[in-house]
């Protein structure tokens, strides 16, 4: 099987689709220079490739392509109810990149997108112009890495550095960059800002090994977190999603102990906790794609179109994990996502 996969599947980004209108952007040239051996295919619109019917998401994950496109509409969206807003009223997220190089079985992207190929919108300056206008009227809390993992793509994309530079000159803007990456080289080239937060998602090793395919190990992520903390960046820890696997109490108790044995809790900005939750329509698609995934086949409870654990179990998990975390973290810096 190993030999078959080596010969049958293409390597990551062996093919790059490019919209005609995206060819002349500097970012397009930068990306193409990083993949000189890629096969280039010109297209009229990214949806001609990305939205094709009968695509196999899980198969495409093994050898995804890049699609370079020009956004023709806003890429700023108001935060969804299933997202943690950390007490911010004007909470937005942006999708300058669609899809992720990692392959987490519980990830909603496989239920939201018809393709596992990665779309990159090369006209980032248009998003900055829209942000400029929005910031004239209110403070903005912006998540830049919800529908992808920007830090994992930073070595050839540079979006984290670009958003960081924008935040540096816009005090009314607070940016969160969510990641599972262990890439920390960029941090030495950036200045710590109060309004730019690196938020690492962490899971117990057993969950990472079984469900978070191709992601860095816990030790690798903790090493990157320590680098960020030592350089005095704002760091958030995201224990989300919490999963009710076998012996979950022992698993998470040992996990939290391991985390805070390796990083200084007093330097962490805050922590988020949330049980697994997902829109019903997304999970319906995901269950068809991964019929053998225990996390997707669990009999979740439906509440207003969102599937999660029943209220009693969710409360038990959040209460237990909060109590465990207060051994190291002040309770007023622990943010919980709860069904409203």
C-alpha positions in Angstrom: 0.0 0.0 0.0 2.9 2.4 0.8 4.3 1.8 -2.7 0.9 2.3 -4.3 0.4 5.7 -2.5 3.8 6.9 -3.6 3.2 6.2 -7.2 -0.6 6.9 -7.4 -0.9 10.2 -5.5 0.7 13.4 -6.5 2.7 15.4 -4.0 1.3 18.4 -2.2 0.7 21.4 -4.5 1.9 19.6 -7.6 -0.8 21.4 -9.5 -1.6 25.1 -9.2 -4.8 26.6 -10.8 -4.6 30.3 -11.5 -7.5 32.6 -12.4 -6.7 34.9 -15.4 -7.3 37.9 -13.2 -4.9 36.6 -10.5 -1.8 36.2 -12.7 -0.4 39.8 -12.4 -0.5 40.0 -8.6 2.9 40.0 -6.8 1.7 37.3 -4.4 1.0 35.0 -7.4 4.6 35.3 -8.6 5.9 34.7 -5.0 3.9 31.5 -4.7 4.9 30.2 -8.1 8.5 30.9 -7.4 8.1 28.6 -4.3 6.8 25.8 -6.5 8.8 25.9 -9.7 8.0 22.3 -10.6 4.2 22.6 -10.3 1.9 22.1 -13.3 0.2 25.5 -13.9 -3.4 25.5 -15.2 -5.2 28.7 -16.2 -8.9 29.0 -15.2 -11.6 31.7 -15.5 -13.0 31.4 -11.9 -11.9 29.5 -8.9 -15.3 28.0 -8.4 -15.0 26.2 -11.8 -12.5 23.9 -10.0 -13.3 24.3 -6.3 -17.1 23.8 -6.6 -17.1 20.9 -9.1 -19.6 18.2 -8.1 -18.6 14.7 -7.0 -15.3 15.6 -5.5 -13.7 13.3 -2.9 -12.6 15.5 0.0 -10.7 12.8 1.9 -8.9 11.6 -1.3 -8.0 15.2 -2.3 -6.5 15.7 1.2 -3.7 13.3 0.3 -2.5 15.5 -2.6 -4.2 18.9 -2.6 -3.7 21.6 -5.2 -3.5 25.3 -4.8 -6.0 27.6 -6.5 -4.9 31.2 -6.8 -7.9 33.6 -7.1 -9.0 37.2 -7.0 -11.7 37.9 -4.5 -14.6 39.9 -6.1 -16.5 40.4 -2.9 -16.0 41.0 0.8 -13.9 38.5 2.7 -14.9 39.9 6.1 -17.7 38.1 7.9 -19.5 38.5 11.3 -18.5 35.7 13.7 -20.8 32.7 13.8 -22.6 31.6 17.0 -20.5 28.5 17.2 -17.3 30.6 17.4 -15.8 31.9 20.7 -15.9 35.7 20.7 -13.9 36.3 24.0 -16.4 38.9 25.1 -15.9 41.1 22.0 -19.0 42.8 20.6 -17.7 43.4 17.1 -16.3 40.0 16.2 -15.4 39.3 12.6 -13.4 36.7 10.8 -11.8 36.7 7.4 -11.3 33.9 4.8 -8.4 35.1 2.7 -7.5 31.4 2.5 -10.0 28.6 2.2 -9.0 25.1 3.5 -6.1 23.8 5.6 -3.1 21.6 5.0 -3.9 19.6 8.1 -6.5 16.8 8.1 -8.4 16.8 11.4 -11.3 14.3 11.4 -13.6 16.6 13.4 -12.9 19.8 11.3 -16.0 21.5 9.9 -14.2 22.5 6.7 -14.9 19.1 5.2 -18.6 19.7 5.7 -18.6 23.3 4.5 -16.4 23.0 1.4 -16.9 20.7 -1.6 -13.1 20.4 -2.2 -10.0 19.9 -0.2 -7.9 22.1 -2.5 -6.6 25.3 -1.0 -7.9 28.6 -2.4 -5.7 31.6 -1.8 -7.1 35.1 -2.6 -4.1 37.1 -3.8 -5.6 40.6 -3.5 -5.1 40.9 0.2 -4.8 44.7 -0.1 -8.5 44.9 -0.8 -9.3 43.2 2.5 -7.0 45.8 4.3 -8.9 48.6 2.5 -12.2 47.2 3.7 -10.8 46.9 7.2 -9.6 50.5 7.1 -13.2 51.7 6.3 -14.7 49.5 9.0 -12.3 50.7 11.6 -13.4 54.3 11.1 -16.7 53.5 12.9 -15.8 50.9 15.5 -13.2 48.7 17.2 -12.8 45.3 15.5 -11.9 41.9 16.9 -10.7 39.9 13.8 -9.9 36.2 13.5 -7.7 35.6 10.5 -7.2 31.9 10.7 -10.5 30.1 11.2 -11.0 28.6 7.8 -7.3 27.6 7.4 -4.1 27.6 9.4 -2.2 30.7 8.2 0.9 30.1 10.4 1.3 26.6 8.7 1.4 28.4 5.3 3.5 31.3 6.4 6.8 30.1 4.9 5.5 30.7 1.4 2.4 32.9 1.9 3.4 35.7 4.3 -0.2 36.6 5.4 0.6 36.5 9.1 3.4 39.0 8.7 1.1 41.2 6.5 -1.7 41.2 9.1 0.8 41.8 11.9 2.1 44.9 10.0 -1.5 46.1 9.6 -2.3 45.6 13.3 0.8 47.6 14.2 -0.7 50.8 12.7 -4.3 50.2 13.8 -4.9 50.2 17.5 -8.6 49.8 17.2 -8.0 46.4 15.6 -7.3 43.2 17.6 -6.3 40.2 15.6 -6.3 36.5 16.6 -4.2 34.0 14.6 -5.4 30.5 15.5 -3.0 27.6 14.7 -1.9 24.1 15.3 1.4 24.8 13.6 4.9 24.5 15.3 6.4 27.1 12.9 8.0 29.7 15.0 10.8 31.1 12.8 8.6 34.1 11.9 8.3 35.2 15.5 11.9 36.4 15.6 11.1 38.8 12.7 8.0 40.3 14.4 7.5 42.8 17.2 5.2 41.7 20.1 1.9 43.6 19.9 -0.9 43.9 22.5 -3.4 43.7 19.7 -2.1 40.6 17.9 -2.7 37.2 19.6 -1.3 33.9 18.6 -3.8 31.2 19.7 -2.6 27.6 19.8 -5.1 24.8 19.7 -3.9 21.9 21.8 -5.3 18.4 22.3 -4.2 15.4 24.3 -1.6 13.3 22.5 -3.9 10.3 22.0 -6.5 12.5 20.3 -3.9 14.2 18.1 -2.5 10.9 17.0 -5.9 9.4 16.1 -7.8 12.4 14.8 -5.5 15.3 13.9 -3.6 13.9 10.9 -0.4 15.5 9.7 -0.4 18.0 12.6 2.7 18.8 14.8 3.0 16.8 18.0 2.1 18.4 21.4 5.7 18.7 22.2 6.4 20.5 19.0 3.5 23.0 19.5 4.6 23.6 23.1 8.1 24.4 21.9 6.7 27.0 19.5 4.5 28.4 22.3 7.5 28.7 24.6 9.3 30.6 21.8 6.4 33.0 21.5 6.1 33.5 25.3 9.9 34.1 25.7 9.6 36.7 23.0 6.7 38.3 24.9 4.0 37.7 22.3 0.3 37.6 23.4 -0.5 33.8 23.6 -3.9 32.2 24.0 -4.3 28.4 24.6 -7.4 26.8 23.0 -8.5 23.5 24.4 -11.3 23.3 21.9 -12.9 21.0 20.9 -13.1 18.9 24.1 -14.0 15.4 23.1 -15.8 12.8 25.3 -13.5 9.9 24.4 -13.0 6.9 26.7 -11.6 7.9 30.1 -11.7 11.6 29.1 -11.3 12.9 32.7 -8.0 11.1 33.2 -6.9 11.9 29.7 -7.5 15.7 30.0 -6.2 15.8 33.6 -2.9 14.3 32.5 -2.8 16.5 29.4 -3.2 19.8 31.3 -0.5 18.7 33.7 1.9 18.0 30.8 1.1 21.4 29.2 1.8 23.4 32.3 4.8 21.5 33.3 6.4 22.7 30.0 5.1 26.3 29.6 4.9 29.1 32.2 1.2 29.6 32.9 1.7 33.1 34.3 2.7 34.3 30.8 -0.4 33.0 29.1 -2.9 35.7 28.2 -6.0 33.5 28.5 -7.5 30.1 27.7 -10.6 28.9 25.8 -12.6 25.8 26.4 -15.4 24.4 24.3 -17.0 21.0 23.6 -17.2 19.7 20.1 -20.0 21.3 18.2 -20.9 21.5 14.5 -23.8 22.6 12.3 -26.1 19.6 11.5 -25.8 19.9 7.7 -22.0 19.9 7.9 -21.9 16.7 10.0 -24.3 15.0 7.6 -21.8 15.4 4.8 -18.8 14.5 7.0 -20.3 11.3 8.2 -20.6 10.1 4.6 -17.0 10.9 4.0 -15.6 9.3 7.1 -17.9 6.4 7.9 -15.3 4.9 10.3 -14.6 8.0 12.3 -15.7 7.5 15.9 -15.8 11.2 16.6 -18.2 11.9 13.7 -20.5 8.8 14.3 -21.2 9.7 17.9 -25.0 10.3 18.6 -24.9 14.0 19.2 -27.8 16.1 20.4 -29.4 18.6 18.0 -30.0 22.1 19.4 -31.3 24.7 16.9 -29.4 23.0 14.1 -26.1 22.6 16.0 -25.0 19.2 17.1 -23.0 18.7 20.3 -23.0 16.6 23.4 -26.1 16.6 25.5 -26.3 19.5 28.0 -25.5 17.4 31.1 -22.4 15.9 29.6 -21.2 19.2 28.1 -21.6 20.9 31.5 -19.8 18.1 33.2 -16.9 18.4 30.8 -16.6 22.2 31.0 -16.9 22.2 34.8 -14.3 19.4 35.2 -11.8 21.0 32.8 -12.3 24.5 34.2 -11.6 23.1 37.7 -8.5 21.3 36.4 -7.2 24.5 34.7 -7.6 26.6 37.8 -4.6 24.8 39.3 -2.5 26.9 36.9 -4.8 29.6 35.3 -6.9 32.3 36.9 -10.6 31.4 36.4 -11.4 34.9 35.1 -9.1 34.3 32.2 -10.8 31.0 31.1 -13.4 31.6 28.4 -16.1 29.0 27.9 -18.2 28.4 24.8 -21.6 27.4 26.0 -24.9 26.9 24.2 -27.1 30.0 24.6 
